[in-house]
Amino acid sequence: MSTCGQIFIVHPSLNLIEVLIEHLLKRDHLSSALIIFPHRRPAEFFKYYLSKKIKKPVLLPEIKAFEDWVIEYSAEVEENPGVLLEIFDQAWFAHQAVVEVFSEEGEKVPEWDEFFPWAIRLSELFQELDKELIEVKALPYPPEEELSKKAVKLLEKQGKIYRKFKKILKEKGFTTSAERLRYLAEKDVSLPQPPVYLIGFYALTKAEDKLFKKFFEKGAYFYWHADPENLPELYQRWLNEWQKSYNIEPVKIISEKKRRPEIYFFEAHDLHSELEEIKKRLPENIENIPPDKIAIVLPLANNLLPLLHYLPEGPVNVTM
């Protein structure tokens, strides 16, 4: 039983980044820590709030988005790290794997132009299977399910196609981000020395869960942003599962002053009318307002450029 790591549950009424900065300064970890966020965006907020807290030059900690850290660190610890492929390049090799498997079994070989959408889906499927540490096998599909014949053939041969795909990548010296994550999760590799902070993660894949357990055993700090007295389902499940292996007593950080956010939904006959309404409601000095006070949440990425046309000069917190 290990109690090396620690989980902090920060109430949503508190600013998670500000709590993190306070703890880094208190532990004198600011310049020595590795901080891993789920994606790249929080790093900018971290630097913003740190600049408000400290009015002098400082050495920043190492700040990484999780996928970036996985890609970089696995390349350091693997003996022969492959060249990383994006999804469109993976699709080409997925097609090559299908061609070889189908040829060996006397099936009609699909042409690249026709098969391209399926190759993308197949590559994405292989990424997900690696993230869930699944041993890929043939998947006979029930006859009562309505699927295209092409999909049924791919599912029934997915184990062979997956193994052929991995063989082709290895022979050519290529790899994928999910394959690198699986490597770190399953192999006995050394991890970065403490202090390590993992901030704001929520829904974990099996590979992430296994890797995070290794971090926890080395003393990593985990920060959740949730109500400690009413944990969301996935946090509760995460806690229950880890308590089977570790003696965990999360630290609850609750504010006496609970903030209730004001949320506005704008609906109009077209997008520009909605954006006009947003423009009216934004304060004139929005560039001087902290990003945790006002945020614009877009349902569609296509709306971003029209929105930027309506926004005032200066930084505004816009997210999806």
DRENDO-1510 file (C-alpha; in Angstrom, 1 decimal, always signed):
<recs>
REC; n; res; u; v; w
REC; 1; MET; +0.0; +0.0; +0.0 .
REC; 2; SER; +1.4; +3.4; -1.0 .
REC; 3; THR; +0.5; +6.8; +0.3 .
REC; 4; CYS; +3.1; +8.7; -1.6 .
REC; 5; GLY; +0.8; +10.8; -3.8 .
REC; 6; GLN; -1.9; +13.2; -2.8 .
REC; 7; ILE; -5.3; +14.3; -4.3 .
REC; 8; PHE; -6.6; +17.8; -3.8 .
REC; 9; ILE; -10.3; +18.5; -4.6 .
REC; 10; VAL; -10.8; +22.2; -5.2 .
REC; 11; HIS; -14.3; +23.5; -5.1 .
REC; 12; PRO; -15.5; +25.1; -8.4 .
REC; 13; SER; -16.1; +28.4; -6.6 .
REC; 14; LEU; -12.3; +28.7; -6.3 .
REC; 15; ASN; -9.9; +29.4; -9.2 .
REC; 16; LEU; -8.0; +26.1; -9.7 .
REC; 17; ILE; -4.9; +27.8; -11.2 .
REC; 18; GLU; -4.6; +30.3; -8.3 .
REC; 19; VAL; -4.8; +27.5; -5.8 .
REC; 20; LEU; -2.1; +25.6; -7.7 .
REC; 21; ILE; +0.2; +28.7; -7.7 .
REC; 22; GLU; -0.3; +29.2; -3.9 .
REC; 23; HIS; +0.7; +25.6; -3.3 .
REC; 24; LEU; +3.7; +25.8; -5.6 .
REC; 25; LEU; +5.0; +28.9; -3.8 .
REC; 26; LYS; +4.2; +27.4; -0.4 .
REC; 27; ARG; +6.2; +24.2; -1.2 .
REC; 28; ASP; +9.0; +26.2; -3.0 .
REC; 29; HIS; +8.2; +24.1; -6.1 .
REC; 30; LEU; +7.7; +26.9; -8.6 .
REC; 31; SER; +10.9; +26.5; -10.6 .
REC; 32; SER; +11.4; +22.8; -10.0 .
REC; 33; ALA; +8.0; +21.3; -10.8 .
REC; 34; LEU; +6.7; +19.5; -13.8 .
REC; 35; ILE; +3.0; +20.6; -14.3 .
REC; 36; ILE; +0.9; +18.5; -16.7 .
REC; 37; PHE; -2.4; +19.8; -17.9 .
REC; 38; PRO; -5.0; +18.0; -20.1 .
REC; 39; HIS; -4.3; +20.4; -23.0 .
REC; 40; ARG; -2.2; +23.5; -23.9 .
REC; 41; ARG; -4.7; +26.2; -23.1 .
REC; 42; PRO; -4.3; +26.2; -19.2 .
REC; 43; ALA; -0.6; +27.0; -19.5 .
REC; 44; GLU; -1.5; +30.5; -20.7 .
REC; 45; PHE; -3.8; +31.0; -17.8 .
REC; 46; PHE; -1.1; +29.8; -15.4 .
REC; 47; LYS; +1.3; +32.4; -16.7 .
REC; 48; TYR; -1.3; +35.1; -16.5 .
REC; 49; TYR; -2.2; +34.4; -12.9 .
REC; 50; LEU; +1.4; +34.0; -11.9 .
REC; 51; SER; +2.2; +37.4; -13.3 .
REC; 52; LYS; -0.5; +38.9; -11.1 .
REC; 53; LYS; +0.9; +37.1; -8.1 .
REC; 54; ILE; +4.6; +37.8; -8.6 .
REC; 55; LYS; +5.8; +41.2; -9.9 .
REC; 56; LYS; +9.3; +40.2; -10.7 .
REC; 57; PRO; +11.2; +37.8; -13.1 .
REC; 58; VAL; +10.9; +34.1; -12.1 .
REC; 59; LEU; +12.0; +30.8; -13.4 .
REC; 60; LEU; +8.8; +29.0; -14.6 .
REC; 61; PRO; +8.2; +25.3; -13.9 .
REC; 62; GLU; +8.1; +22.9; -16.8 .
REC; 63; ILE; +4.5; +23.1; -18.2 .
REC; 64; LYS; +3.2; +20.5; -20.6 .
REC; 65; ALA; +0.0; +19.5; -22.2 .
REC; 66; PHE; -0.5; +15.8; -21.5 .
REC; 67; GLU; -0.2; +14.6; -25.2 .
REC; 68; ASP; +2.9; +16.8; -25.7 .
REC; 69; TRP; +4.5; +15.4; -22.6 .
REC; 70; VAL; +3.7; +11.8; -23.7 .
REC; 71; ILE; +5.2; +12.3; -27.2 .
REC; 72; GLU; +8.3; +14.0; -25.9 .
REC; 73; TYR; +9.0; +11.8; -22.9 .
REC; 74; SER; +8.4; +8.5; -24.6 .
REC; 75; ALA; +10.9; +9.5; -27.3 .
REC; 76; GLU; +13.4; +10.0; -24.5 .
REC; 77; VAL; +13.0; +6.7; -22.8 .
REC; 78; GLU; +12.3; +4.4; -25.8 .
REC; 79; GLU; +15.4; +2.7; -27.3 .
REC; 80; ASN; +14.3; +3.3; -30.9 .
REC; 81; PRO; +11.5; +5.8; -30.9 .
REC; 82; GLY; +9.6; +5.9; -34.2 .
REC; 83; VAL; +8.7; +9.0; -36.1 .
REC; 84; LEU; +5.3; +10.3; -35.1 .
REC; 85; LEU; +2.5; +10.0; -37.7 .
REC; 86; GLU; -0.6; +12.2; -37.9 .
REC; 87; ILE; -3.9; +10.6; -38.5 .
REC; 88; PHE; -3.9; +11.1; -42.3 .
REC; 89; ASP; -0.5; +9.4; -42.6 .
REC; 90; GLN; -1.8; +6.6; -40.4 .
REC; 91; ALA; -4.7; +6.2; -42.7 .
REC; 92; TRP; -2.4; +5.3; -45.6 .
REC; 93; PHE; -0.7; +2.6; -43.6 .
REC; 94; ALA; -4.1; +1.3; -42.3 .
REC; 95; HIS; -5.1; +1.0; -46.0 .
REC; 96; GLN; -1.9; -0.9; -46.7 .
REC; 97; ALA; -2.6; -3.3; -43.8 .
REC; 98; VAL; -6.1; -3.9; -45.2 .
REC; 99; VAL; -4.7; -4.6; -48.7 .
REC; 100; GLU; -2.3; -7.1; -47.4 .
REC; 101; VAL; -4.8; -8.9; -45.2 .
REC; 102; PHE; -7.5; -9.0; -47.9 .
REC; 103; SER; -5.0; -10.2; -50.5 .
REC; 104; GLU; -3.8; -13.1; -48.2 .
REC; 105; GLU; -7.4; -14.2; -47.8 .
REC; 106; GLY; -8.5; -13.8; -51.4 .
REC; 107; GLU; -10.8; -10.9; -50.7 .
REC; 108; LYS; -11.4; -8.0; -53.1 .
REC; 109; VAL; -8.7; -5.4; -52.4 .
REC; 110; PRO; -10.2; -1.9; -51.8 .
REC; 111; GLU; -8.9; +1.0; -53.8 .
REC; 112; TRP; -7.3; +3.9; -51.9 .
REC; 113; ASP; -9.7; +6.6; -53.2 .
REC; 114; GLU; -12.7; +4.6; -52.3 .
REC; 115; PHE; -11.3; +3.3; -49.0 .
REC; 116; PHE; -9.9; +6.6; -47.6 .
REC; 117; PRO; -12.9; +7.5; -45.2 .
REC; 118; TRP; -12.8; +3.9; -43.9 .
REC; 119; ALA; -9.0; +4.2; -43.4 .
REC; 120; ILE; -9.5; +7.3; -41.3 .
REC; 121; ARG; -12.0; +5.6; -39.1 .
REC; 122; LEU; -9.8; +2.5; -38.8 .
REC; 123; SER; -6.8; +4.6; -37.8 .
REC; 124; GLU; -9.0; +6.4; -35.2 .
REC; 125; LEU; -10.3; +3.1; -33.9 .
REC; 126; PHE; -6.7; +1.8; -33.5 .
REC; 127; GLN; -5.8; +4.9; -31.5 .
REC; 128; GLU; -8.8; +4.4; -29.2 .
REC; 129; LEU; -7.9; +0.7; -28.7 .
REC; 130; ASP; -4.4; +1.5; -27.8 .
REC; 131; LYS; -5.6; +4.1; -25.3 .
REC; 132; GLU; -7.8; +1.5; -23.6 .
REC; 133; LEU; -5.0; -1.1; -23.6 .
REC; 134; ILE; -7.2; -3.5; -25.5 .
REC; 135; GLU; -5.9; -6.7; -27.0 .
REC; 136; VAL; -7.3; -6.4; -30.5 .
REC; 137; LYS; -9.1; -9.5; -31.8 .
REC; 138; ALA; -11.5; -10.4; -34.6 .
REC; 139; LEU; -15.0; -9.1; -33.8 .
REC; 140; PRO; -17.7; -11.3; -35.3 .
REC; 141; TYR; -20.8; -9.0; -35.7 .
REC; 142; PRO; -24.2; -10.3; -34.8 .
REC; 143; PRO; -26.3; -10.9; -37.9 .
REC; 144; GLU; -29.3; -8.9; -36.5 .
REC; 145; GLU; -27.2; -5.7; -36.6 .
REC; 146; GLU; -27.5; -3.7; -39.7 .
REC; 147; LEU; -24.1; -2.8; -40.9 .
REC; 148; SER; -22.6; -2.4; -44.4 .
REC; 149; LYS; -20.8; -5.5; -45.7 .
REC; 150; LYS; -17.5; -3.5; -45.7 .
REC; 151; ALA; -17.8; -2.7; -42.0 .
REC; 152; VAL; -18.6; -6.3; -41.1 .
REC; 153; LYS; -15.5; -7.5; -43.0 .
REC; 154; LEU; -13.3; -5.0; -41.3 .
REC; 155; LEU; -14.6; -5.9; -37.8 .
REC; 156; GLU; -14.2; -9.6; -38.5 .
REC; 157; LYS; -10.6; -9.1; -39.6 .
REC; 158; GLN; -9.7; -6.2; -37.2 .
REC; 159; GLY; -7.3; -8.3; -35.2 .
REC; 160; LYS; -5.2; -9.3; -38.3 .
REC; 161; ILE; -5.4; -5.7; -39.7 .
REC; 162; TYR; -4.3; -4.2; -36.4 .
REC; 163; ARG; -1.3; -6.5; -36.1 .
REC; 164; LYS; -0.4; -6.0; -39.8 .
REC; 165; PHE; -0.7; -2.2; -39.3 .
REC; 166; LYS; +1.6; -2.3; -36.3 .
REC; 167; LYS; +4.1; -4.5; -38.2 .
REC; 168; ILE; +4.2; -2.0; -41.1 .
REC; 169; LEU; +4.7; +1.0; -38.8 .
REC; 170; LYS; +7.5; -0.8; -36.9 .
REC; 171; GLU; +9.3; -1.9; -40.1 .
REC; 172; LYS; +9.2; +1.7; -41.5 .
REC; 173; GLY; +10.2; +3.3; -38.2 .
REC; 174; PHE; +6.9; +5.1; -37.5 .
REC; 175; THR; +4.6; +5.3; -34.4 .
REC; 176; THR; +1.4; +7.0; -33.2 .
REC; 177; SER; +0.7; +9.2; -30.1 .
REC; 178; ALA; -1.6; +6.5; -28.7 .
REC; 179; GLU; +1.1; +3.9; -29.2 .
REC; 180; ARG; +3.6; +6.1; -27.2 .
REC; 181; LEU; +1.0; +6.5; -24.4 .
REC; 182; ARG; +0.5; +2.7; -24.3 .
REC; 183; TYR; +4.3; +2.2; -24.1 .
REC; 184; LEU; +4.6; +4.5; -21.1 .
REC; 185; ALA; +1.6; +2.8; -19.4 .
REC; 186; GLU; +2.6; -0.8; -20.0 .
REC; 187; LYS; +6.4; -0.8; -19.9 .
REC; 188; ASP; +8.5; -0.5; -16.8 .
REC; 189; VAL; +10.1; +2.9; -17.5 .
REC; 190; SER; +11.4; +5.5; -15.2 .
REC; 191; LEU; +9.2; +8.6; -14.8 .
REC; 192; PRO; +10.3; +12.2; -14.1 .
REC; 193; GLN; +11.4; +12.9; -10.5 .
REC; 194; PRO; +9.1; +14.8; -8.2 .
REC; 195; PRO; +7.6; +17.3; -7.8 .
REC; 196; VAL; +5.0; +16.4; -10.5 .
REC; 197; TYR; +1.6; +18.0; -10.6 .
REC; 198; LEU; -1.3; +16.7; -12.7 .
REC; 199; ILE; -4.0; +19.3; -13.0 .
REC; 200; GLY; -7.7; +19.1; -14.0 .
REC; 201; PHE; -7.9; +15.6; -15.5 .
REC; 202; TYR; -11.3; +13.9; -15.4 .
REC; 203; ALA; -12.3; +11.1; -17.7 .
REC; 204; LEU; -9.3; +8.7; -17.9 .
REC; 205; THR; -8.6; +6.1; -20.5 .
REC; 206; LYS; -7.2; +2.8; -19.2 .
REC; 207; ALA; -3.7; +3.8; -20.4 .
REC; 208; GLU; -3.9; +7.1; -18.5 .
REC; 209; ASP; -5.2; +5.4; -15.4 .
REC; 210; LYS; -2.3; +3.0; -15.4 .
REC; 211; LEU; +0.3; +5.7; -16.1 .
REC; 212; PHE; -1.2; +8.0; -13.4 .
REC; 213; LYS; -1.0; +5.2; -10.8 .
REC; 214; LYS; +2.7; +5.1; -11.5 .
REC; 215; PHE; +2.9; +8.9; -11.0 .
REC; 216; PHE; +0.9; +8.6; -7.8 .
REC; 217; GLU; +3.2; +6.0; -6.4 .
REC; 218; LYS; +6.1; +8.4; -7.0 .
REC; 219; GLY; +4.5; +11.1; -5.0 .
REC; 220; ALA; +2.6; +13.2; -7.7 .
REC; 221; TYR; +0.0; +15.7; -6.7 .
REC; 222; PHE; -3.4; +15.5; -8.4 .
REC; 223; TYR; -5.8; +18.4; -8.5 .
REC; 224; TRP; -9.5; +17.9; -9.3 .
REC; 225; HIS; -11.9; +20.8; -9.8 .
REC; 226; ALA; -15.2; +19.6; -8.3 .
REC; 227; ASP; -17.4; +19.9; -5.3 .
REC; 228; PRO; -15.8; +17.7; -2.6 .
REC; 229; GLU; -19.1; +17.0; -1.0 .
REC; 230; ASN; -20.8; +16.0; -4.3 .
REC; 231; LEU; -18.2; +14.4; -6.6 .
REC; 232; PRO; -19.2; +13.9; -10.2 .
REC; 233; GLU; -19.6; +10.3; -11.2 .
REC; 234; LEU; -16.3; +9.8; -12.9 .
REC; 235; TYR; -14.3; +11.4; -10.1 .
REC; 236; GLN; -16.1; +9.2; -7.6 .
REC; 237; ARG; -15.4; +6.1; -9.6 .
REC; 238; TRP; -11.7; +7.1; -10.0 .
REC; 239; LEU; -11.5; +7.6; -6.2 .
REC; 240; ASN; -13.3; +4.3; -5.4 .
REC; 241; GLU; -11.0; +2.4; -7.8 .
REC; 242; TRP; -7.8; +3.9; -6.4 .
REC; 243; GLN; -8.8; +3.4; -2.8 .
REC; 244; LYS; -8.7; -0.4; -3.5 .
REC; 245; SER; -5.0; -0.1; -4.0 .
REC; 246; TYR; -4.0; +3.0; -2.0 .
REC; 247; ASN; -4.7; +4.6; +1.3 .
REC; 248; ILE; -6.2; +7.8; -0.1 .
REC; 249; GLU; -7.7; +10.6; +1.9 .
REC; 250; PRO; -8.2; +13.5; -0.5 .
REC; 251; VAL; -7.6; +17.1; +0.7 .
REC; 252; LYS; -10.8; +19.1; +0.3 .
REC; 253; ILE; -10.3; +22.8; -0.5 .
REC; 254; ILE; -13.6; +24.7; +0.0 .
REC; 255; SER; -14.3; +28.4; -0.1 .
REC; 256; GLU; -16.5; +30.0; +2.5 .
REC; 257; LYS; -17.7; +32.5; -0.1 .
REC; 258; LYS; -19.5; +30.4; -2.7 .
REC; 259; ARG; -19.8; +32.1; -6.1 .
REC; 260; ARG; -22.8; +31.4; -8.3 .
REC; 261; PRO; -22.0; +32.1; -12.0 .
REC; 262; GLU; -24.4; +34.0; -14.2 .
REC; 263; ILE; -25.0; +32.2; -17.5 .
REC; 264; TYR; -26.6; +33.8; -20.5 .
REC; 265; PHE; -27.9; +32.0; -23.6 .
REC; 266; PHE; -28.4; +34.1; -26.7 .
REC; 267; GLU; -30.8; +33.1; -29.4 .
REC; 268; ALA; -31.7; +35.1; -32.4 .
REC; 269; HIS; -32.6; +34.7; -36.1 .
REC; 270; ASP; -29.0; +34.5; -37.1 .
REC; 271; LEU; -25.4; +34.4; -35.7 .
REC; 272; HIS; -24.7; +38.1; -36.2 .
REC; 273; SER; -27.7; +39.1; -34.1 .
REC; 274; GLU; -26.5; +36.9; -31.3 .
REC; 275; LEU; -23.0; +38.4; -31.5 .
REC; 276; GLU; -24.5; +41.9; -31.4 .
REC; 277; GLU; -26.2; +40.9; -28.1 .
REC; 278; ILE; -22.9; +39.6; -26.7 .
REC; 279; LYS; -21.2; +42.9; -27.7 .
REC; 280; LYS; -23.8; +44.9; -25.8 .
REC; 281; ARG; -23.4; +42.9; -22.6 .
REC; 282; LEU; -19.6; +42.9; -22.5 .
REC; 283; PRO; -18.1; +45.6; -20.3 .
REC; 284; GLU; -16.1; +48.3; -22.0 .
REC; 285; ASN; -12.9; +47.5; -20.0 .
REC; 286; ILE; -13.1; +43.7; -20.5 .
REC; 287; GLU; -9.3; +43.6; -21.3 .
REC; 288; ASN; -8.8; +44.5; -17.6 .
REC; 289; ILE; -11.1; +41.7; -16.3 .
REC; 290; PRO; -9.6; +38.4; -15.2 .
REC; 291; PRO; -10.4; +35.5; -17.5 .
REC; 292; ASP; -12.2; +33.6; -14.7 .
REC; 293; LYS; -14.8; +36.4; -14.4 .
REC; 294; ILE; -16.2; +36.4; -17.9 .
REC; 295; ALA; -16.0; +33.7; -20.6 .
REC; 296; ILE; -17.6; +33.3; -24.0 .
REC; 297; VAL; -18.5; +29.7; -24.7 .
REC; 298; LEU; -19.0; +28.7; -28.4 .
REC; 299; PRO; -20.9; +25.6; -29.4 .
REC; 300; LEU; -19.3; +25.6; -32.9 .
REC; 301; ALA; -15.8; +26.3; -34.0 .
REC; 302; ASN; -17.1; +27.9; -37.2 .
REC; 303; ASN; -18.4; +30.8; -35.1 .
REC; 304; LEU; -15.0; +31.9; -33.9 .
REC; 305; LEU; -14.0; +34.2; -36.7 .
REC; 306; PRO; -17.3; +36.1; -36.8 .
REC; 307; LEU; -17.1; +36.4; -33.0 .
REC; 308; LEU; -13.6; +37.9; -33.2 .
REC; 309; HIS; -14.9; +40.6; -35.5 .
REC; 310; TYR; -17.3; +41.8; -32.7 .
REC; 311; LEU; -15.0; +41.6; -29.8 .
REC; 312; PRO; -13.2; +44.6; -28.4 .
REC; 313; GLU; -9.4; +45.0; -28.6 .
REC; 314; GLY; -7.6; +43.1; -25.8 .
REC; 315; PRO; -7.6; +39.6; -24.4 .
REC; 316; VAL; -11.0; +37.9; -24.0 .
REC; 317; ASN; -11.6; +34.4; -22.6 .
REC; 318; VAL; -13.2; +32.4; -25.4 .
REC; 319; THR; -13.6; +28.6; -25.2 .
REC; 320; MET; -15.5; +25.8; -26.8 .
</recs>
